[in-house]
Amino acid sequence: MHYKACTCSLIFFQHHSEEHVRVCQVSGCSDNYRWTLTDASPFFYERKLRISKYSEPYVYIRVPERDKRELSDIVSEYLAFSTEIYKGTSVDPKRVGSLQDVAMYMFQKYLDGERFNLPKATPAEGNWLHYAHRGGIQWADKGFQGKTSKYDFTSFYPSICHSDALFPIGKPEQKFLPSGSESELDLTLPAIYRAVILGSHPLLALRPIDKTNQDFVYVTNLDLQNARLLGVSFKLAEHNDKWCNCMAYKKEECRRGSRIFGWYVDKFFALKKAGSKSGKFMLNVLTGMLVQKEKVHKSSTNGWALDSGSEINITSMSVQQLTPDRISYFGANQQIFRRPDKARLGVFITAYGRHRIIKFLLEHGMLDKLVQVHTDGFHLTESLTDCPDCPELQRATELGGLKLEHEGVVHVHHVNKVEMLEE
């Protein structure tokens, strides 16, 4: 099916397979939304032509492949969020694109205004950033059943962005540090190290990610701070003339998070506090976009034929489409960030998140009361309500405040499934 020209301004599209996309053309006078399957090549060719002609009133809105909601819900949410965002920021998403596009457009606009020049990550730095990126803490006491108090931080990652935390905005310099100098490391400055971890802790989770060498891991300075806090020792990996063991960012090329992200967070947290769901969405979407990876479509026909009775192990593949004679799957090139100039920001946001959770639990002596931790909160067997030295509880609804979400009996099946039980 060839992609036909449309007369409406909003064009929603979603990848359906390697060769096809689903398209919906939205007009202002109809709410009868339907997907139309069309060939990918002519669609993206025409999209490229239209985008290059700024006078054309077409705006393309990409719907992520993982979004399996009804199309009517997707379109209705986008239109409602667009109205809220326009009222709160004077930026009209219907002139920019998807809400993800709007988030990056507004963030980049602020960076340009402040003259922040973020150089792209080199292939070497991209590798190190990829291996050091671990997301949030995920841990659970599987099988636990009993009474707990569940706490969550309000806008956890945005609060880190709006803090005094240091973020690198320049390129790193390679350093060849001697093994044995671990006690002399200044772990307050952003850096990525190749290190050998000499112990373990459930909250540290520094398993080797580089499958080519199981002796060392790539870790941020914050992960090594966590190791020290949790009593886990480490040593720097041995280096040679070609392989350094540290990529350090210069202090003069680091900025406080409040200066980089403050304007963006202020705008959308105000919307969230006013009851706008779009404010919460726009706060949460930015961090993920900073570390978003490129995906490459690959296909294979070797050894696969449904009628031949042959078998193939697809458990390790991210399958996109399966037919009797062909497998199409996503082969992610993990070293390529979609926005390599901003990837280092996202990597350190999540690193600060892990550090903040661990530091908080240690400061309040809650490690032995911990039942589950889930990126921006945790379940404890003891309440923090009467804790006198916990200022986060006093500003539960403010940015970074700690709020009590639930008290009661739970059954912890695994880290992503905690069942609430009746007492």
N, C-alpha and C positions, 0 to 999 in steps of 0.2 A: 504494500500500500504506500503510495507516495504522499508525502505531507503536503496538504493543501493550504493555500494562503487563508488567513483569517481576518476578520474585521474587528475583533475585540482586542482590548489592550492587555489583558492578563492571560498568560499561557502557562498552566501548570503542567509539569512533565516529571516522569519517574522512569528510571531504567527498568525495563522488563526482562531483557536478555541482552546478549552481546550485540544482536542485530536489531533489536526493537526497543522502542520507548512507548510509554503510555502518555497520551496527551489529552488535556482538557482545556478548551477555550471558554473563558468565563466572560459573559456579557453582563452589563449592568441591569438588564431587564429580565433576567431569567435565573432561577435557582435550580434548574434541572441539570445537575452536574453529572457527566458521564465520561469515562475514560475511552479513548480511541487508540487502538494499537497502530503504530506506524513505523516505517523503516527509520533506523537511527541515522544513517549517513545523510540522506537528504534533509532530515529534520535539523540536525546540527549545522549543516551547511547553510540552510536558510536562516537559522538563528544567528549565525556569525554575520551574515550579510545584514540582517536587520539591526543588530546591535551596533554595527559600524555606521549605520545611518541614524544619526541622533534625532532626526526629525520624525522618525517612525514612532508611533505611540505604542510599541509592543514592549511588555515587560515579562521576562521569563522567570518562573518560580520553580526551582528544583525541589521536588519532594524526596527526601531520603528513602533509599530502598527498604530500610527497616521499618518505615512507617506503614503499617498495615491497616490503618483506620479506614472507615468509609470515606469516600472522596468528599461527600457533602460536609462531613465533620472537619476535614482538612481545610477546605475552602472557607467554610464559615468561621473557623478559628482565625485564619489568616486575615480575613476582612475585619473581624472584630478587633484583633490585635493591632491592625494597621490604624484603625480609628483612634485607639487609645494612645499609640505611640506618637501619632501626628499631633494630638492634643497636648501631649506632655513634652515633646521635643521639637515640634515644627518640622520634623523630617517625615516625609510621606513614603512609607514602604512601597506603595503601589507605583512609585516612580523609580524605585531603586532595585527591587527584586524580592527574593525570599527574605525571611526574617534573619537568617544567618548572614545574608549579604548586607542587610541593614546594620547588623551588629559590627561587622568588619568595616563597613563604610564609615560609621560614626567614630569608631576607634581610630581608624587611619586618619580621618579628618582632624581629630584632636592631636594626634602625633605630628601631623604636618604643621598644624598651627603652632605647636610648641617646638618645632624644628628638631624633633627626635629622628635622627637618621639611623635606622636599624639595618646594619649590613646583613646580607644573606649568610646563612650558615654554609661553610665549606663542606665538601663531602666528608672530610675527617671529623669536623665538629658535629655534622649531622649524625654520623655513626655513634659518636660518644653520647650525644643527646638522646638518641634512640635507646641505647642500652641503659642509660641512667633513668629513663622515664618509667615509673612503676605505678602511677595512679595513686589512688588513696589506699589507706589501710583497710584490709578485709580480714577479719579473724572471728572465730566463734568457738565456744565450748560446746561442741556438737553433742546432742543428747541431753543437755541441761534442761531441767524442768523445775520451775519454782517461781517465786515472786521476784520481780525486778522493777527498776525504775529506768525508763528510757529517756535519754537526753539528746537533743540535737542543737547544733550551733545555728543561729539565724544567719542565712546567706554566708555560709562558711568560707568558700573560696573568694567571693567578692570582698569579704572582710579582710582576708589576707592581702588581696590586691590593694586595698585602701589603707594598708598599714605602713609602718616604717621599715618593713622588710626590704632588703637590698635586691635589686634585679639587674642583671647584666644587659647592657644595650650595645655593647661593642664586641669585637671579635676576641677570642681568648688567645693566650700565648702558651705554647707548649713548654712544659718544664720537666726536667729530668732530676727528680728528687731522690736522694739516697734512701734506701731501705734502712730503717732504724731511726729516722727523723720524725716519726709519727707524733711524739709528744711535743714537738716544736711547731706543728702545723697550726696555722691561723685559720680555724674553721668558721670564722665569722664572715669571710668573704666568699662570694659565689665561685665555685670551682667544681670540676668533675675529676675524680681520681680513679685510677686502676689500683684496686687494693685486694688483698687476701683477707677474708674474714675468718678469724680463729675461734669463733664460738657461734652460738645461735640464740635466738629469742623469738617467740611466736609473733611479736609485733614488729620485728626488724625485717624479716622476709627478704634477705639479701641473697637469694639464690642466684647462681650464675645465669646470665641471660645469653651471653656470648657462647654459642654452642661449639665454637672452634677451640675454646680453651676453658676448661672447668676450674682452673686454679685461681682465677681472680674474677672480680665483678667490677662494673663501672658504677660508681656511686657519687652522689653530690656531697658537698661539704656538710649539708644538713643530715644526710644519712649517717655520716661518720659521727656527727654530734649525737644522733640517736644511739649509735653503738656505744659511745662513751657513757651516755646516761643510763643505758640498760646493762652496763657492765660487760659488754662484749668487746674483746680486743681485736685488733686488726693490724696489718702491716702493709706498706706500699708494695706493689708488684715490682719486681726487678725490671729495669729498663735497659735498653741498648741504644746503639746509635740511630736506629730507625724508629723505635717505639718509645715514646715518652710515657710517663705514668701520671701526668697531671695536665689538665687544661684549665688554666686559671684566668679569670677575668680581672682586668685592672680596676682598682678601686675608683679611679677618676672616670671610668666608663661604666659605672653602676649608678642607679638612681633609686630613690625610695618609691615603693609601690604607689603611695598616695599621689605622687607627682605624675606617674605614668598612667594610672587607672582611675585616679580620683574623680575626674570630671564624668567619665562614663558611669562609674558606680553611683555617684550622687544622683545622676539623672534618673536611672532606672530603679534605684532603691526608693526614691521618692514616689515613683509610680507604684511600686509594690506595696508600700505602706498605705497608699491611698486605696488599696484594694484591687489594683489592676493585675490581672494574671499575666499580661504581656510584660510587665515589669520584672516579675519573677523569671519568666522565660528568657528575657534578654540578659539578665544577670548571669543565668546559668549557662547560656549557650557559648559565651565568649571563651571560657577556659578550654572547652573541648575543641573549638576551632583553632586555637593556637597550636595544638599538637596533632591536628588532623593529618593523616597519612594519605598519600596518593594510592589509588588502587588501579591495578593493571589487569585487564581482562585476558585470560589465557584459555586455550582450548586444547583438548586432547582426544584423539580417536584411537590411540594405540591400545590394543588389548580389550577394547570395550565394544561389545555387541550383545544386545539383550537376547537375541535368538540363538546365539552360539553357546550359551551356557557358561561363558567365561565370567570370572569374578575380578573385581578391582576394589581395593581398599580406599574408600573416600572419606574415612573418618578424620583425616588430617587436612582435608581440603575445605575451603570455603566455597561450596558449590553454588553456582549461580543458576545453571539450568542443566537438566538431565534429560536426554533423549535416547532412543534405542541405539543410535550410532554416534553419539557425541556427548562429551562432558564439557561444559563451560564453567569456569570457576574464577574466583578472584585470586590473583597472585600478588599479594601486597609487597611492594618493594619497601621494606621497612626503614631504609635509610633516607627515604625521600619524604620530607614534610611538605604538605601542600603550601604552607607559608613559611619557608625556611628563614625568613628574616625575623619572624616572631616566635619560632619554635622554642627558643631558649627561655622566653618568658613563661610559656605554659609548663615547661619541664620544672622550673623552679617554683611555680605556683603550687603544683601538687607535692613537691618536696617540702615546702613550707607547711603544707597541710598535714603531712605525716608527722613532721616535727612538732607541730602545735598540739596534736592529739596526744602524742607520747609524753610531751612535757607536762601537759595538763594533768594527765592521769598520775604521773609520778609526783607532781607537786602536792596533790591531794591524797596521796597514798591509796590509790584505788586499783592498783594492778591486781591485787588478790581478790578484789570485788568484781572484776571484769568478767562479763559473760559473753558479750559480743561487741564488736566495733565495726562501723560501717561508713567509712570515709568522713562523714561530717557529724558523727554522733556515736553513742554507745549505750549498752544495757549494763546496769550495775545491780548487784544484790543489795546495795545500800543507797539510801537517798542522800542527795546533796543539798536538800532544801534548807537544812539548818546549818550549812557550812558557813561560818562567819567570814572566811577569807576567800570567798569566791565572788568577785565583783561581776563576773559574767551573768550570774543569776539575777542581779539587781537590774540589769538592762536586757531582759530576755527578748524583747521585741526589737531591740536596736541592732545595728550591724555588728555581727560577731557575738551577740548575746547568747546565753545558754538557756534553753527552754525545756521544761518537763513535758514530754510528749505523751507518756503513758505510764501508769503504775498498775501492776497486776501480775497474775500468774502467766507465764509463757512457757512454750516448748521450743527449744532451739533445735531445729532440724539441721540446718547448716547456715553459713554466713548470710545467705540471701533469703532465708526462710525462717522467720521467727513467728510462731503461731501464738496468738493471744487466746488464753483459756479462761473459762469462767471459774471463779473461785468456789 
